[in-house]
Amino acid sequence: MEKLLNIDEVAEMLGVTKGAIYAWVYQKKIPHVKITKRLLKFREKDIMDWISQKSVSADASVSGKRNRHYARPSSSLSGDSIDRIVRNAKNEVLNRS
């Protein structure tokens, strides 16, 4: 019979709190076995497979590049400066046609 882990062992294995494990069980995000209404167990193989599915490999082509979507605007811009930038951008787009 394969080894069943308790919630303390899974929390320690994953480096998270028991509360996080309980939340994931409630949200059905982590594989588990409900022995009774209040007794949870986890198959070691299921947890290892689940961890493997969560693995994300780095993409070398974007490594080190900053995503513009997350860039923060400079806080030194005033409302007038922003309005001027928007007007200039609109004019550039409209004049290209």
Secondary structure, DSSP 8 states (H G I E B T S, - for coil): ---EE-HHHHHHHHT--HHHHHHHHHTT-S--EESSSS-EEEEHHHHHHHHHHH-----TTTTT---GGG----TT--HHHHHHHHHHHHHHHHHH-
